[in-house]
Amino acid sequence: MPAPKTRLPARLRSLFMLLLGTLAILPVQAEQVGCVSTRFKMLGANDKVCIDSFNDPKVEGVVCHVSRARTGGMKGMVGLAEDTSDASIACRQVGPIRFKEELEDGEEVFEESRSLLFKKLQVVRFYDKPNNTLIYLAYSDKLVDGSPKNAISSVPLMPWGTNKAETQPKD
């Protein structure tokens, strides 16, 4: 006699679907492009400047590159070092622009921890409607006192091919 098929209870299925939906709206993870050593460390990894790339999760055709320092040594090796707040960002149109969803000003598109506790590097997106431009702001914050370190990159939405309607977000 075959074993009966088991189904998850409705509440558990709903919770599982909610969890999947939550994961879908989390900021994207970056892909490492490369690093250069900036200071030799006798023990542990060297201090480095690393470049990562990520695609805007809601805007197809835009890629951003973020560079920032990574602390080496023994603390860096075990994840206890606090990296500096410095970061640089460059975003470019790399293909036809297509908006997957409605955009919200100040929406987070990337986040990375910069220390064991509290400090994060974040990238948020704004839309400058009069100039038809996406603006990406990279900044580092600390839960206690914040940090003024920031950088911006703008992507003018230009026609790519013949469909001009692709390059303007929905209101």
C-alpha positions as CSV (number, residue, x, y, z in Angstrom):
1,M,0.0,0.0,0.0
2,P,1.6,3.4,-1.0
3,A,2.2,5.9,1.7
4,P,-0.4,8.7,1.8
5,K,0.8,12.1,0.5
6,T,1.3,14.6,3.2
7,R,0.5,18.3,2.8
8,L,1.6,21.2,4.9
9,P,-1.1,22.7,7.0
10,A,-2.6,25.9,5.6
11,R,-1.0,28.1,8.2
12,L,2.4,26.7,7.6
13,R,2.0,27.1,3.9
14,S,0.9,30.7,4.3
15,L,3.9,31.4,6.6
16,F,6.3,29.8,4.1
17,M,4.8,31.9,1.2
18,L,5.2,35.1,3.4
19,L,8.8,34.2,4.1
20,L,9.5,33.7,0.4
21,G,7.8,37.0,-0.4
22,T,9.9,38.8,2.2
23,L,13.1,37.3,0.7
24,A,12.1,38.6,-2.7
25,I,12.1,42.2,-1.6
26,L,15.4,42.2,0.3
27,P,18.2,44.3,-1.2
28,V,20.4,42.4,-3.7
29,Q,23.7,40.9,-3.0
30,A,26.8,42.1,-4.8
31,E,29.2,40.1,-6.9
32,Q,32.9,40.7,-6.3
33,V,34.7,42.1,-9.3
34,G,38.2,42.4,-7.7
35,C,40.4,43.7,-4.9
36,V,43.8,45.3,-4.6
37,S,46.0,45.1,-1.5
38,T,46.7,48.5,0.1
39,R,48.7,47.5,3.2
40,F,50.6,44.4,4.0
41,K,49.7,42.6,7.3
42,M,52.2,40.2,8.8
43,L,49.3,38.2,10.3
44,G,46.0,37.7,8.5
45,A,44.8,39.2,5.3
46,N,46.1,42.5,3.9
47,D,44.0,45.6,4.0
48,K,42.3,45.9,0.6
49,V,40.1,48.1,-1.6
50,C,37.4,45.9,-3.2
51,I,35.0,46.5,-6.1
52,D,31.6,44.7,-6.2
53,S,28.8,45.0,-8.8
54,F,25.1,44.6,-8.5
55,N,22.0,45.1,-10.6
56,D,19.2,47.3,-9.5
57,P,16.5,44.8,-8.5
58,K,13.6,46.9,-9.9
59,V,15.3,48.5,-12.9
60,E,16.6,46.2,-15.6
61,G,19.4,47.7,-17.6
62,V,21.3,49.4,-14.8
63,V,24.4,48.1,-13.1
64,C,26.2,49.7,-10.1
65,H,29.8,49.2,-9.0
66,V,30.7,50.0,-5.3
67,S,34.3,50.2,-4.1
68,R,35.2,50.3,-0.4
69,A,38.0,49.5,2.0
70,R,38.2,46.2,3.8
71,T,40.3,45.9,6.9
72,G,42.7,42.9,7.1
73,G,44.8,41.5,9.9
74,M,43.6,39.1,12.5
75,K,40.5,41.1,13.3
76,G,39.5,41.3,9.7
77,M,40.2,37.6,9.2
78,V,37.7,36.7,11.9
79,G,35.2,39.4,11.1
80,L,35.8,41.7,14.2
81,A,37.3,44.6,12.4
82,E,35.3,47.8,11.7
83,D,35.8,48.9,8.1
84,T,36.0,52.6,7.3
85,S,32.9,54.5,6.1
86,D,34.5,55.4,2.8
87,A,32.8,54.1,-0.3
88,S,32.5,55.1,-4.0
89,I,29.7,54.2,-6.4
90,A,29.3,54.3,-10.2
91,C,26.0,53.3,-11.9
92,R,25.5,53.0,-15.6
93,Q,22.9,52.1,-18.1
94,V,24.1,48.8,-19.7
95,G,21.0,47.9,-21.8
96,P,17.4,48.8,-22.4
97,I,15.8,50.2,-19.3
98,R,12.7,48.3,-18.1
99,F,11.0,49.0,-14.8
100,K,10.0,45.7,-13.2
101,E,7.9,47.5,-10.4
102,E,6.9,50.9,-9.3
103,L,9.9,52.9,-7.8
104,E,9.9,54.6,-4.4
105,D,12.3,57.5,-3.6
106,G,14.9,56.5,-1.1
107,E,14.3,52.8,-1.6
108,E,17.2,50.6,-0.5
109,V,18.8,48.6,-3.4
110,F,21.9,47.3,-1.6
111,E,23.2,46.9,2.0
112,E,26.3,45.5,3.5
113,S,27.5,45.3,7.1
114,R,30.7,47.3,7.8
115,S,31.3,46.1,11.3
116,L,30.3,43.4,13.7
117,L,27.6,45.6,15.1
118,F,25.5,48.6,13.9
119,K,27.5,50.0,11.0
120,K,26.2,49.5,7.4
121,L,26.9,50.6,3.9
122,Q,23.7,51.3,2.1
123,V,22.7,52.3,-1.5
124,V,19.4,53.9,-2.1
125,R,17.7,55.1,-5.3
126,F,15.9,58.3,-6.1
127,Y,14.2,59.4,-9.4
128,D,14.8,62.9,-10.5
129,K,11.6,63.3,-12.7
130,P,12.3,66.8,-14.2
131,N,15.7,65.4,-15.6
132,N,14.5,61.8,-16.2
133,T,17.5,60.5,-14.2
134,L,17.9,57.8,-11.6
135,I,20.3,58.8,-8.7
136,Y,22.0,56.3,-6.5
137,L,23.3,57.4,-3.1
138,A,25.8,55.3,-1.2
139,Y,26.3,56.1,2.4
140,S,27.5,54.5,5.6
141,D,25.6,54.8,8.9
142,K,26.1,53.9,12.4
143,L,23.2,53.2,14.7
144,V,24.5,55.5,17.4
145,D,25.9,58.6,15.7
146,G,25.5,58.3,11.9
147,S,28.2,59.1,9.4
148,P,28.4,61.9,6.8
149,K,30.4,59.7,4.3
150,N,28.5,59.4,1.1
151,A,28.8,59.3,-2.7
152,I,26.3,59.6,-5.6
153,S,26.0,58.3,-9.1
154,S,23.3,59.3,-11.6
155,V,22.0,57.4,-14.6
156,P,20.2,59.6,-17.2
157,L,17.5,57.4,-18.7
158,M,18.3,57.4,-22.4
159,P,16.4,55.5,-25.2
160,W,18.2,52.3,-26.0
161,G,16.9,51.3,-29.4
162,T,13.5,52.6,-30.5
163,N,11.1,52.3,-27.5
164,K,11.2,55.6,-25.7
165,A,8.4,54.6,-23.3
166,E,10.7,52.1,-21.7
167,T,12.9,54.8,-20.2
168,Q,10.3,56.5,-17.9
169,P,9.0,54.9,-14.7
170,K,5.3,54.6,-14.1
171,D,3.7,57.2,-11.8
